[in-house]
Amino acid sequence: MCKITNDLNNLRRPELLVQAAAHGTQRYRRRRDLRRMLRAAIPVDARAALEKLLPLEAALEGRRRTRDKNYSVARHVDILSALLAEARVFRRVSA
Protein backbone atom coordinates (compact mmCIF):
# COMPACT_ATOMS: atom_id res chain seq x y z
CA MET A 1 0.00 0.00 0.00
CA CYS A 2 1.46 3.37 -0.96
CA LYS A 3 1.81 6.30 1.43
CA ILE A 4 -1.01 8.29 -0.18
CA THR A 5 -3.45 5.40 0.11
CA ASN A 6 -2.41 4.88 3.71
CA ASP A 7 -2.84 8.61 4.50
CA LEU A 8 -6.28 8.65 2.89
CA ASN A 9 -7.39 5.54 4.77
CA ASN A 10 -6.28 7.04 8.09
CA LEU A 11 -8.16 10.33 7.73
CA ARG A 12 -10.70 10.76 10.53
CA ARG A 13 -12.76 13.93 10.48
CA PRO A 14 -16.07 15.04 12.02
CA GLU A 15 -19.06 13.67 10.13
CA LEU A 16 -20.54 17.10 9.42
CA LEU A 17 -17.28 18.28 7.86
CA VAL A 18 -17.10 15.15 5.70
CA GLN A 19 -20.73 15.50 4.62
CA ALA A 20 -20.17 19.12 3.60
CA ALA A 21 -17.05 18.12 1.67
CA ALA A 22 -18.86 15.23 -0.03
CA HIS A 23 -21.58 17.64 -1.09
CA GLY A 24 -18.88 20.00 -2.40
CA THR A 25 -17.47 17.33 -4.70
CA GLN A 26 -20.58 17.66 -6.87
CA ARG A 27 -19.49 21.16 -7.88
CA TYR A 28 -15.76 20.47 -7.92
CA ARG A 29 -14.05 21.45 -11.18
CA ARG A 30 -10.39 20.50 -11.25
CA ARG A 31 -9.12 23.30 -13.53
CA ARG A 32 -10.96 26.03 -11.70
CA ASP A 33 -10.70 24.85 -8.12
CA LEU A 34 -7.19 23.41 -7.83
CA ARG A 35 -5.56 26.57 -9.16
CA ARG A 36 -7.41 28.62 -6.54
CA MET A 37 -6.79 26.20 -3.66
CA LEU A 38 -3.14 25.47 -4.34
CA ARG A 39 -2.29 28.96 -5.59
CA ALA A 40 -0.02 27.27 -8.11
CA ALA A 41 -0.10 25.43 -11.41
CA ILE A 42 -2.54 22.55 -11.65
CA PRO A 43 -0.84 19.22 -10.89
CA VAL A 44 -0.60 16.77 -13.78
CA ASP A 45 -2.44 13.89 -12.14
CA ALA A 46 -4.45 12.95 -9.06
CA ARG A 47 -1.39 11.60 -7.22
CA ALA A 48 0.44 14.92 -7.58
CA ALA A 49 -2.68 16.81 -6.50
CA LEU A 50 -3.09 14.61 -3.42
CA GLU A 51 0.56 15.14 -2.49
CA LYS A 52 -0.15 18.87 -2.37
CA LEU A 53 -3.62 18.68 -0.81
CA LEU A 54 -2.85 16.29 2.05
CA PRO A 55 -0.43 18.64 3.87
CA LEU A 56 -2.81 21.59 3.37
CA GLU A 57 -5.67 19.60 4.87
CA ALA A 58 -3.50 18.40 7.76
CA ALA A 59 -2.58 22.00 8.59
CA LEU A 60 -6.25 23.00 8.53
CA GLU A 61 -7.12 20.05 10.76
CA GLY A 62 -4.44 21.15 13.21
CA ARG A 63 -5.90 24.66 13.28
CA ARG A 64 -9.40 23.27 13.79
CA ARG A 65 -8.32 21.09 16.70
CA THR A 66 -6.44 23.91 18.43
CA ARG A 67 -9.27 26.35 17.75
CA ASP A 68 -6.87 28.69 15.97
CA LYS A 69 -8.50 32.05 15.24
CA ASN A 70 -7.20 31.83 11.65
CA TYR A 71 -9.03 28.56 10.97
CA SER A 72 -11.47 28.76 8.06
CA VAL A 73 -14.16 26.10 7.92
CA ALA A 74 -14.99 27.17 4.35
CA ARG A 75 -11.39 26.60 3.21
CA HIS A 76 -11.31 23.27 5.07
CA VAL A 77 -14.46 22.12 3.26
CA ASP A 78 -12.99 23.27 -0.08
CA ILE A 79 -9.73 21.39 0.49
CA LEU A 80 -11.54 18.27 1.72
CA SER A 81 -13.85 18.38 -1.31
CA ALA A 82 -10.85 18.49 -3.63
CA LEU A 83 -9.19 15.74 -1.61
CA LEU A 84 -12.25 13.48 -1.92
CA ALA A 85 -12.61 14.14 -5.65
CA GLU A 86 -8.93 13.58 -6.39
CA ALA A 87 -8.87 10.46 -4.18
CA ARG A 88 -11.77 9.03 -6.19
CA VAL A 89 -9.79 9.51 -9.44
CA PHE A 90 -6.58 8.21 -7.83
CA ARG A 91 -8.26 5.02 -6.61
CA ARG A 92 -9.90 4.43 -9.97
CA VAL A 93 -6.59 4.83 -11.83
CA SER A 94 -4.57 2.83 -9.27
CA ALA A 95 -6.94 -0.14 -9.23
C-alpha positions as CSV (number, residue, x, y, z in Angstrom):
1,M,0.0,0.0,0.0
2,C,1.5,3.4,-1.0
3,K,1.8,6.3,1.4
4,I,-1.0,8.3,-0.2
5,T,-3.5,5.4,0.1
6,N,-2.4,4.9,3.7
7,D,-2.8,8.6,4.5
8,L,-6.3,8.6,2.9
9,N,-7.4,5.5,4.8
10,N,-6.3,7.0,8.1
11,L,-8.2,10.3,7.7
12,R,-10.7,10.8,10.5
13,R,-12.8,13.9,10.5
14,P,-16.1,15.0,12.0
15,E,-19.1,13.7,10.1
16,L,-20.5,17.1,9.4
17,L,-17.3,18.3,7.9
18,V,-17.1,15.2,5.7
19,Q,-20.7,15.5,4.6
20,A,-20.2,19.1,3.6
21,A,-17.0,18.1,1.7
22,A,-18.9,15.2,0.0
23,H,-21.6,17.6,-1.1
24,G,-18.9,20.0,-2.4
25,T,-17.5,17.3,-4.7
26,Q,-20.6,17.7,-6.9
27,R,-19.5,21.2,-7.9
28,Y,-15.8,20.5,-7.9
29,R,-14.0,21.5,-11.2
30,R,-10.4,20.5,-11.3
31,R,-9.1,23.3,-13.5
32,R,-11.0,26.0,-11.7
33,D,-10.7,24.9,-8.1
34,L,-7.2,23.4,-7.8
35,R,-5.6,26.6,-9.2
36,R,-7.4,28.6,-6.5
37,M,-6.8,26.2,-3.7
38,L,-3.1,25.5,-4.3
39,R,-2.3,29.0,-5.6
40,A,0.0,27.3,-8.1
41,A,-0.1,25.4,-11.4
42,I,-2.5,22.6,-11.7
43,P,-0.8,19.2,-10.9
44,V,-0.6,16.8,-13.8
45,D,-2.4,13.9,-12.1
46,A,-4.4,12.9,-9.1
47,R,-1.4,11.6,-7.2
48,A,0.4,14.9,-7.6
49,A,-2.7,16.8,-6.5
50,L,-3.1,14.6,-3.4
51,E,0.6,15.1,-2.5
52,K,-0.1,18.9,-2.4
53,L,-3.6,18.7,-0.8
54,L,-2.8,16.3,2.1
55,P,-0.4,18.6,3.9
56,L,-2.8,21.6,3.4
57,E,-5.7,19.6,4.9
58,A,-3.5,18.4,7.8
59,A,-2.6,22.0,8.6
60,L,-6.2,23.0,8.5
61,E,-7.1,20.0,10.8
62,G,-4.4,21.2,13.2
63,R,-5.9,24.7,13.3
64,R,-9.4,23.3,13.8
65,R,-8.3,21.1,16.7
66,T,-6.4,23.9,18.4
67,R,-9.3,26.4,17.7
68,D,-6.9,28.7,16.0
69,K,-8.5,32.0,15.2
70,N,-7.2,31.8,11.6
71,Y,-9.0,28.6,11.0
72,S,-11.5,28.8,8.1
73,V,-14.2,26.1,7.9
74,A,-15.0,27.2,4.3
75,R,-11.4,26.6,3.2
76,H,-11.3,23.3,5.1
77,V,-14.5,22.1,3.3
78,D,-13.0,23.3,-0.1
79,I,-9.7,21.4,0.5
80,L,-11.5,18.3,1.7
81,S,-13.9,18.4,-1.3
82,A,-10.9,18.5,-3.6
83,L,-9.2,15.7,-1.6
84,L,-12.2,13.5,-1.9
85,A,-12.6,14.1,-5.6
86,E,-8.9,13.6,-6.4
87,A,-8.9,10.5,-4.2
88,R,-11.8,9.0,-6.2
89,V,-9.8,9.5,-9.4
90,F,-6.6,8.2,-7.8
91,R,-8.3,5.0,-6.6
92,R,-9.9,4.4,-10.0
93,V,-6.6,4.8,-11.8
94,S,-4.6,2.8,-9.3
95,A,-6.9,-0.1,-9.2
